[in-house]
Amino acid sequence: MNKPVLPPGGPGDGDRILDEPLTEALSRRYLAYALSTPEAAARKCAKVVGEVMGNFHPHGDQSIYDALVRLAQDFAQRIPLVEGQGNFGNIDGDNAAAMRYTECRMTTAATLLLDGIDEDAVDFRPTYDGQDEEPVVLPSGFPNLLANGSSGIAVGMATSIPPHNAAELIDGCLLLLSRPEATTADLLERIPGPDFPTGGVIVEPRDSLLETYETGRGGVRVRAKWEKEDTGRGTYQIVVTEIPYQVKKSDLVEQLADLIESKKAALLGDVRDESAEDIRLVLEPKSKNVEPEVLMESLFKLSALESRFPVNMNVLDARGTPGVMGLKQALMAFLAHRREVLTRRAKHRLSKIEARLHILDGLLIAYLNLDEVIRIVRYEDEPKQKLISTFALSDIQADAILNTRLRQLAKLEEMEIRREHAELMEERDGILAMLASDEKQWKLVGTGLREVRATLLKIRHPLDKPRINGITGRSIFADAPLVDAEAAIEAMIVREPITIILSDRGWIRAAKGKVEDPSELKFKEGDKLGFLVPAETTDKLLIFSSDGRFFTIGCDKLPSARGHGEPLRMMIELDDKVKILDVFPYKAGRKRILASKLGYGFLMPEEEALANRKAGKQVLTVDAAGAAFCLEAVGDQLGVIGDNGKILIFPLEELPEMPRGKGVKLQAYREGGLRDALSFNAETGGYWIDSAGRRRDWTDWTAFVGRRASAGKLAPKGFPTSKRFKPK
């Protein structure tokens, strides 16, 4: 017996007239009505948009056209579902031509999504005006949600699904059909990761991808694909041929040019766009001594040459319930859908076969009693009723006999009827056997997926290249090289002494060399000197704010001292209400004592303060009172003084060393809080600096030694009235 198949129609249908309401016929063929198929001539996009807007989507024509255009862009869709003719935009972000100038038709992939839509494969629902019907879901010959990806925000929900290689997805489905117990790790052997339309290099570690596909949440880092071109005499240039997904090339070029102009890309000399149909961005290094890998690593950190695609596989399941699915769960849901489509099409076909067999049974009776049938038709006043009563026929059988043409009244036609009857009986038995067997249903699902896979593999693109599993795709995988780009950038900076000048109102500048007389410095009206910090151009400047954050700025990026400088708050994200408490150059291996006004603090390695973001790095946990100080740890004793004028000294080792947090209690207060502190060696003794800037030795400092978190004693006679160990 032949395997059951699901052809689009039954044999012998050509001579029958179908009685079907017009609205149902239109709704069940709505896409064929709105879009022309790959074999047909293209239609004007304006016509398609009008049909969709009038029948299915009661919104603006521009939103419909934008969606149509996106479905035709091979840099936006991994598998375009619309074949566009005319200007459909480009990767630079240029818009498509007006819909009256462009034409479109469905692609082969789109027909795979619709295969069986007129065979009761899916449910239909009324359109917005109740005049027609539209499918709730498509039959979907391949998992389009994963293949083309999706991103958007609904009411209280968001989704972000990257595009994938459809052939790899089908391989994953076939693996689950043969081994339902297969894990996500097993699936990643078939589906190594996303496959973006614009190609690029995926540098996300495998363990991170595994966690993302296991949980349905995470992210994927993708970089531009580049190559080195020798330009003679020891020089070279970088040519970028593929850029990350959803990055506009024109915006990327502008961003790189801005980095050069603002001197943030210290290793990049020039950028040119030499693109035609393909992408060709030329990057010239500032010096031929810069390694290509170092240059690119620095640009990956600074620009959209590297981007992170967020993954949040938040979808609606078969019952319409939203939830986050992992890769295996999503593929299993697709397979369940394909099985339902298969069984529904089979039942639809079965009903057609039963109807045709019923007619054939009636025609066979007519041919076996041909003379009597002819007599009844010729002489009876009501031949239909007479045929029904004489041969026990149904209305449908009687109509079929009466509609039979005279030229078909031949012995050969009887043989044809018996042959068709036998074939349909065999097909019916095969479908019934399939519907009764889960194993046969899943086997047919796999067969259909293999056919779809073969069709999709015929779709080629210039960016296609072998991936990990041998299947051609756009994106490839690689490990990010371990390159210290920051060290290379610092090596390009000329090391010179500078003096950093920060005014009380937050204007910053850098003067060459040492400022001998600070009184000669000029400031804007009403402003004055806040901090005067000696440093070098290769240093990283650390700024500590009253909200417990550290900010980092390269000293080579500071404005010159020819004018009043620039507002510091333009360089970092610092609120006007937040005060700057300390400014100093970073020194490796050094430690700092951080404390809040509440009197809590801890010891922190200075490298923990480094931050690469404009928003800085939150290190000290504070309340509304804010931070008190950021003190260099230089001895083995710590002296603290409160607003109440009481001093407490205890060993520095009693402070915990932490990268961030609140810390431990340093001193107790009934009123006020912590004001100042001093770190010193027990051997050399304590001291303070008076208002004239003179050092005063503190011979009886040991009298103030106590337990950490106690109240302490009132400051000794002669201690500054500012209640500070050093002038602020």
Buried (B, 14 or more C-beta within 10 A) or exposed (E): EEEBEBEEEBEBEEEEEEEEEEEEEBBBEBBBBBBBBEEEEBBBBBBBBBBBBBBBBEEEBEEBBBEBBBBBBBBBBBBBBBBBBBBBBBBBEEEBBEBEEBBBBBBBBBBBBBBBBBBBBBEBEEBEEEEBBBBEEBBBBBBBBBBBBBEEEEEEBEBBBBBBBBBBBBBBBBBBBEEEEBEBEBBBEBBBBBBBBBBBBBBBEEEEBBBBBBBBBBBBBBBBBBEBEEEEEEEBBBBBBBBBBBBBBBEBBEBBBEBBEEEBBBBBBEBBBEBEEEBEBBBBBBEEEBBBBBBBBBBBBBBBBBBEBBBBBBBBEEEEEEEBBBBBBBBBBBBEBBBBBBBBBBBBBBEBBEEBBBBBBBBBBBBEBEEBBEEBBEEEEEBBEBBBEBBEBEEEBBBBBBEBEEEBBEEEBBEBBEEBBEBBEEBBEBBEEBBEEEEBBBBBBBEBBEEBBEBBEEBEBEBBBEBBBEBBBBBBBEEBEEBEBBEBBBBBBEEEEBBBBBBEBBBBBBBEEEBEEEEEBEBEEEBEBBBBBBBBBBBBBBBBBBBBBBBBBBBBBBBEBEEBBBBBBEBBEBEEEBBBBBBBBBEEEBBBBBBBBBBBBBBBBBEBBBBEEEEBBEBBBBEEBBBBBBBBBEBEBBBBBBBBBBBBBBEBEEBEEBEBBBBBEBBBBEEBBBBBBBBBEBEEBBBBBBEEEEEBEBEEBEEBBBEBBBEBBEBBEEBBEEBBBBEE
